[in-house]
Amino acid sequence: MRPPAVTPPSEPLSAPAAEGSDFSALYRRVAASGLMRRRPGYYTARIGGVAVLYGAAWTAFALLGHSWWQLGIAAALGVLFAQIALVAHDIAHRQVFRLRRPSEAAGRIAGNLCVGMSYSWWQDKHTRHHANPNHEELDPDVNPEVLVWSRGQAREARGVARWIGRRQAYLFFPLLTLEGMNLHVAGVRALLRPGCRRRGLEAVLLGLHIAGYLTALLVVLGPLQALAFLGVHQAVFGVYMGCTFAPNHKGMPTLTGSERPDFLRRQVLTSRNVRGGLLIDVALGGLNHQIEHHLFPSMPTPHLRRARPIVRAYCAELGIPYAESGLLSSYAQALRHLHAVGAPLRS
């Protein structure tokens, strides 16, 4: 049974600690532990390391020249694009810079220029996700555009979504190979819509990325090799991004209509943590601590692991389920959920 719904105002990227709420007591415990403090040294090392690897990969691309070994560089760049996107994620949440202007400047350099993904589009989409995770009408990440996330969405599916929904658990990972291109296209389409912030700047940076990327491929590689490079690069980027975000909410409860528990329960009940050590932290950019990240979006990534025992103990005090599993188990749960909700389309 889900807790009763309440309707507080939407939360920004940094969640409020309403006085007297269950969340406020947790926030005080976490803040008293010093876990909301900035970590400039960590982000200097992380951003610097990713930047060096990004530059080294493109240097190796230029030196290797006309060769099919370039497909290895393409795969490496797919990983690095995802790592830069994860850095942009932290920047957007003000984990790196406290002020808006430097955050937006750094975010656009990382997102638009280095990855080719609109920072403003992604920030708007991700803010709405954080405010209402797994809410079928309010969370853009569970819109039934291609996949369906509940039986209700399955019963209403039409066209391609209906065909895919019948077998979506089997098609999930193959579809992720297209997610990289989808992120690029969605960012470009967002520039054409009303209300896009800093449209001119976003367009220039995206244009520079696209022009530079395609020019490099066509100058260094032949047409066939360039097409193969593009396919491998974008496929690895898309699969990595999908595998980073899929374990966090897929297969967890979804909300509909007026169902909107208080902030603490809304974030905890719809999120799942992924157990693991430092390697998992690096690979998933800290998003394996998804519960803590949703409760404290502006908390620096290296503090999320230290916040986990505090949050878990507090949830146990209140009797709030705290979901946690291994990485492979989290994928299995997501796939089982996709298969189960697609049942109406198979009957």
N, C-alpha and C positions, 0 to 999 in steps of 0.2 A: 504494500500500500504506500502511495506517495504522500509526503507531508502536505498539509493544507497550503493552498496558494496565497501569496500576498502580492501586492503590486507596488514595490518601491520604485523610485526613478531609476532610469538606466545608468549603469556604471561606466565611467570612462576607463581608459587603459589602466589607471591606478585606482584600485577599489577603495571606496570610503569605509571608514570604521564607524558606523552609526552607533552613537552612545547608547549603551544598554542592550545592544543586540548580542547574539551568541558570537558573531564574528568579531565584535569589538573586544571581547575578552581574549580571544585567540590572538588578535592583532597586538594587544598589549604584551602578551607573553613573547611573541616573536620579536617585536621591536625592542623589548628589554634585553633580548639575547644579542642585539647588535646586527641582526641579519638583514636589515633594510639599508645598511650603509653601502656606499658606492665601493666598487673594486676597480679603480683606474689601472692598477698594475696588471690585473688579470686581463682586462680588455685591451690594454696596450699590447700585451704579449699575444693574445689570441688574434686580434685584428692584424697585427704585424706578421704573424706566422702565416695566416691565410693569404695575405697580400704577397708575401715572398713566394709562396707556392704557386699562386695564380700567375705571377710574373714569370716564374721559372717554367711553368707549363707552356705558356705562349712562346717563350724563348726557345724551348725544345721543339715546339711546332715549327718555328721559322728555320731552325738549324737542320731539322730532319728532312725537310723539303718533300719532294714528290715521292712518297713511299706509302705502302699499305700499312706499315708500322704506325702510321699516324692514327689508326683506330685505337691504339692504346692511349695516345694523348687525348683522343676524344673522350674515352671513358674516364680518364683522370680529370678532365675538365668538367665532366658531368658531376663528379663528386665535389669538385671545388665550387661549382656554381651553387650547389645545394648548401655547402658550408657558408658561402657568402650570403645566401638568402637567410640562413639561420642567424648570422650576425645582424643583418638588416632587421630581423624580427626583434632581437634584443634592443636594437637602437630605437625602434618604433615604440617599444614599451618604456622608454626612458630609463633603461637600465644602465646605459653608458653615459649619456649626458642628461643633466637635470632639466635643462631648458629646451623649449620647443624648437627654436631656430637651428641650433647646432645639430639637434636630433634629425630634423627634416633634411638638412644639408647632407649629413653623413648618410642618411637613409637613401636619398636619391642617388648619391654616388654609388653606393653598394648595389641598390636595387635596379635603378634605371640604366646606369652607365655600365656597370660590371656584369650584371646578369641579364638585363633586357626585360625587366619586369616592373610595371608601374608601381612605385612606392605609394602614391596616394590611393590608387585603387585597392591595393592590398591592405593598407592601413584601415580604410573604411570598412572593408569586408571583415577583417580580423577583429576590429572593435565591436562590430555587431555580433560576431561569434562569441566573444568574451562576455558580452552583456547577457546573452541568452543561449548558452551552449546546449546543443541538441534539441532546441525548440523548433518544431517542424515548420512553423510559420515565421519565426524571427531569426533563426540561425542560417545564414547563407550556405554554411558547410553541409547542411542536410537538405538542401533543395533537391527535388527529384528531377534533375536535368537529364542525367543518363542513368544513374543508379537510383534505386529506391531504398529508403531507410526504415520504412515501417509498412505494415500490411495495409494500412489505410492509403499510403502513397501508391502501393502496388495495385490496389483495386482501381485507382484513378489514372494509372499510367496509360499512355497512348503512344503509338508510333514506335520509334526506336527504343525508347525507355521500356516499353512493354516487352519487346523482343529480348532486349538485354536482361531485363529483370528476371526472366525465367531461369537464366543460367548465370546470373551476375557473380556468384561466388567463384565460378570457374574462370570468368572473364576479368576478374578484378585486377590481378597483376598484369595481364596483357594490356588492359586499358591504361594502366599507369605509364606505359611507354609513351602515351600520347599526352600525358599531363604536362610535361615541360612545354610543348608547343601551345597547349591550352593556356598556360599562364602567360606566355608572350602575347597571344592573340587577345586574351581578356584585357590585358593592360592597354593594348592599342585601342580596342573598342571603347574602353572607359574614357579615353581622351576625347571621344566624339560625343559624349553625353554631357548634358548641362550639369553645372555644379562641380566640375573637376577643378581641384585646387592647383594653382600654378601650372595651368595647362601648357603654356608656352615652354616653360623650363622642362617640364616632363617630356614634351614632344621632342625638344632638341636633344635631350640626353638619350632617350630611346632611339632617336634617329641616328645619333652617333654610334650607339652600340650596334644597331642592325647593319649600318653601312660598313663599319669597321670589321664586323664579324664576317659578313659575306665577301667583302673585298679580300680579307686574309685567306679565306678558303679558296676563292677563285684564282688568286695570284699564285699561291703556293702549291695547290693541288689541281689535278685535272678534274673535269666535270664529274666523272663517275666517282672518283675518290672524294670529291667535295660533298657529293650527295650522301655517300656512305658515312663520311665523318659527321655530317649534320644529323643523320639518323641515329648513329650510335651515341653521339653526345647528348642529344635531346632525350633519347630513351633512358639513358642512365640518369640524367638529371630528373626526369619525371618519376622514375621508379624510386629513386632515393628520396625525393620530396614526399611521395605518397607513403613510403614505408616509414618515414619520420613522423607523419601526422596521423596515420591510420590507427596505430595502437592506442591513441589517447582517448578517443570518444566512441569509435565505432564498436557497436555491440553493447554499449551502455544504454540505460533508459532514455527514451525520448519524451519530450513534453509537447502538448498541444493546447490550443485555445488559451484559456485563462489559467492553465497550470503554470504557476511561477513561484516555487518555494522561495524562502528567504535566501539572501546572497550566499551564506555558508553552505546550505544544503544544495542550492542550485549548482554550485561549482563542484562540490564533492561527489554528489550522486551521479553526475553525468560524466565524470572523468575517471581515468584509470592510470595508475602508475605502472612503470615497467622496471622490474628489479634488474640490478646489474652493477658492475663496478665502473671504473674510470673509462674503460673503452666504450661502454654504452653511453655514458655521459657525453663523450666526445662525438660519437657517431650520431646521436640524436640531439645534439646541441643543448642538452639539459632538459629537453621536453619530455624525457622519460619520467621526470618529477612533475607530471601534468597537474596533479591536484594542487600542489604547492604553488605552481606557476599561475594557475587560475585564481587562487585565493590572493596571491601577492604578485601581480603582473610586473611591477617595477622592481622586484627583488632580483639582484644580480644572480646570474646562473649558478656560480659556484656555491651560493648560499642555500640553494634549493635542497640539496642533499642534507644539510644540517637542520633545515626546517622540518624535514619529513618526520622525525620521531616526535617533535612537538605537536605537529598537526595530527598525526596518527593517534597519539595518546589523548588529545582533546576530543577527537571524534569518538573514541572509545568511551570517554566520560559521558558524552551526550547520546550514545547509542546510534551514531550515524555510520552506516557501512562505508568502509574505506577499501576501495578496490585496488588490487595490486597483483601483478602476475609477471612471469618471465616474458621475454620478447617473442619467442615462437608461440607461446600460449596466447599472447595478446592477438597475434595475427589469426590464430585458429579461432578465437572467440569472435573476431570481426567477421571472418568468413562464414562461420556457422550462423551468425546473425543475418548476414546477407542472404544466405540460402533459405533461412526460415521465413524472412519477411517476403521473399519472392514466391512463397507457396501459392498465394491466390492466383498467380499468373500461370502456374503449372497445372492447376486443377481444371 
